[in-house]
Amino acid sequence: MKNRTFRIGNIGVDRALLISSFVFRLLQEDWSDVFKPQSVRSYQQIFSAAYFTEALRKDHTALGAFVKEELIGIYILKKEFGGVGFVDWLGVDKRFRRQGVASELLRLGDQLALSLKLHFLYLYTERKSNISFYENRGFKLIGTLNNAWFGEDECVLAKQLKDQPFAEVYKKVGR
């Protein structure tokens, strides 16, 4: 890391507005070169504080990377069923990239997933340039969803955290 220190901790539902504001900024600053402008606006409307409030209450868990009190990175994991988790968000402020923040969020995200009895993770990335980053951290490229949400292409990557599902995933199936 380059002369900066950061800490990582859980972000609770009471900080949904903070998450939403961070995501809004990432979409505006980082994805305007990847997505069509109308796609960016649509995602900004979808990923509101209300969205994150509901998600965190229901089935998502968020980790944040902070410098002092400033949120500089997020990792949001959705617990699905059967031992599978979806990495809904991984994002780092441009000023703090290439300093190990995303790698540490992914590493702690793996630990979080295992603590939630998840043996398999998957995620999407819009940037082909991100594929090698994820592959270097154990993910494998599964394929591409062409013309997916809002007509944008999404690369699908997955990671096996454990050879077999945890026994607990079979004990309570359903709601």
C-alpha positions in Angstrom: 0.0 0.0 0.0 1.3 3.5 -0.9 1.5 5.6 2.3 -2.2 5.2 3.1 -3.8 3.1 5.8 -7.4 2.0 5.7 -9.6 -0.1 7.9 -12.4 -2.4 6.9 -15.6 -3.0 8.9 -19.2 -3.9 8.5 -21.7 -1.3 7.3 -25.1 -1.6 8.9 -28.5 -0.7 7.5 -28.3 2.6 9.3 -25.6 3.6 6.8 -27.6 2.8 3.6 -27.6 6.5 2.5 -23.8 6.4 2.7 -23.6 3.3 0.5 -26.1 4.8 -2.0 -24.1 8.1 -2.2 -20.9 6.2 -2.7 -22.4 4.0 -5.5 -24.0 7.0 -7.1 -20.6 8.6 -7.3 -18.9 5.5 -8.7 -21.6 5.2 -11.4 -21.1 8.8 -12.3 -17.3 8.9 -12.3 -16.4 5.4 -13.3 -19.0 3.9 -15.4 -19.9 6.7 -17.8 -17.2 5.4 -20.1 -18.6 1.9 -20.1 -22.4 2.3 -19.9 -24.7 4.4 -22.0 -25.7 7.6 -20.2 -29.3 6.4 -19.8 -28.0 3.1 -18.2 -26.0 5.1 -15.7 -29.1 7.2 -14.8 -31.2 4.1 -14.5 -28.7 2.4 -12.2 -28.5 5.5 -10.1 -32.2 5.4 -9.6 -32.3 1.7 -8.8 -29.4 1.7 -6.2 -31.0 4.2 -3.9 -30.8 4.4 -0.1 -34.2 2.6 0.0 -32.7 -0.2 -2.2 -29.8 -0.7 0.2 -31.9 -0.4 3.3 -34.2 -3.2 2.1 -31.3 -5.3 0.8 -29.3 -5.1 4.1 -32.4 -5.9 6.1 -33.2 -8.9 4.0 -30.2 -10.9 2.6 -27.2 -8.6 1.9 -24.1 -7.9 4.1 -21.8 -4.9 3.4 -18.2 -4.3 4.2 -16.7 -0.9 3.9 -13.1 0.3 3.6 -12.5 3.6 5.4 -9.8 6.2 5.7 -10.7 8.0 8.9 -14.5 8.3 8.5 -14.5 8.5 4.7 -15.9 5.5 2.8 -13.3 4.6 0.1 -14.5 1.1 -0.9 -17.4 -1.3 -0.6 -18.1 -5.0 -0.9 -21.7 -6.1 -0.8 -22.6 -9.8 -0.6 -26.0 -11.2 -1.2 -26.7 -14.6 0.4 -28.7 -16.6 -1.9 -29.7 -20.3 -1.3 -27.9 -23.6 -1.5 -24.6 -22.2 -0.3 -24.3 -19.6 -3.1 -23.5 -15.9 -2.7 -23.6 -13.1 -5.2 -21.0 -10.3 -4.9 -23.5 -7.5 -5.7 -20.9 -4.7 -5.4 -17.2 -4.2 -5.2 -16.0 -0.7 -5.8 -13.1 1.5 -4.7 -12.8 5.3 -4.9 -10.4 6.2 -7.8 -8.0 8.0 -5.4 -7.4 4.8 -3.5 -7.1 2.2 -6.3 -4.0 0.0 -6.7 -3.4 0.2 -2.9 -4.8 -3.2 -2.0 -8.3 -2.0 -1.0 -10.3 -4.1 -3.4 -8.0 -7.2 -2.8 -8.5 -6.9 1.0 -12.3 -6.4 0.5 -12.4 -9.6 -1.6 -10.3 -11.5 0.9 -12.5 -10.5 3.8 -15.5 -11.0 1.7 -14.4 -14.7 1.2 -14.2 -15.0 5.0 -17.6 -13.4 5.4 -19.1 -15.8 2.8 -17.6 -18.9 4.6 -19.0 -17.6 7.9 -22.4 -17.5 6.2 -22.0 -21.1 5.0 -21.5 -20.1 1.4 -19.2 -22.3 -0.7 -19.6 -20.6 -4.1 -19.5 -17.0 -5.1 -20.3 -15.3 -8.4 -20.2 -11.7 -9.7 -20.6 -9.6 -12.8 -18.2 -7.1 -14.3 -18.8 -4.7 -17.1 -15.1 -4.1 -17.7 -13.1 -6.7 -19.5 -10.0 -5.1 -18.0 -11.2 -6.3 -14.5 -11.2 -10.0 -15.5 -7.5 -10.6 -14.8 -7.9 -8.8 -11.4 -10.6 -11.3 -10.4 -8.8 -14.3 -11.9 -5.7 -13.4 -9.9 -7.9 -13.7 -6.8 -9.3 -17.1 -7.6 -12.3 -16.3 -9.8 -12.8 -18.0 -13.1 -14.5 -16.4 -16.2 -17.7 -18.3 -16.8 -18.9 -16.4 -19.8 -20.6 -13.2 -21.0 -24.2 -12.1 -20.9 -24.5 -10.1 -24.1 -27.1 -7.3 -24.3 -28.2 -8.0 -20.6 -29.5 -5.3 -18.2 -30.2 -2.1 -20.1 -28.6 -3.7 -23.2 -25.1 -3.7 -21.6 -22.7 -6.7 -21.7 -21.7 -8.4 -18.4 -18.9 -10.8 -17.8 -19.7 -13.5 -15.3 -17.0 -14.8 -12.9 -17.3 -17.4 -10.2 -15.2 -18.7 -7.3 -15.4 -22.0 -5.5 -14.6 -21.3 -1.8 -15.1 -24.9 -0.6 -15.2 -28.2 -2.5 -18.6 -29.2 -1.1 -21.6 -27.3 0.3 -21.8 -26.9 4.1 -24.1 -29.5 5.6 -26.2 -26.7 7.1 -27.4 -25.5 3.7 -29.6 -28.7 3.5 -31.1 -28.3 6.9 -33.5 -25.4 6.3 -34.5 -25.0 2.7 -37.2 -22.5 1.9 -38.5 -19.6 3.9 
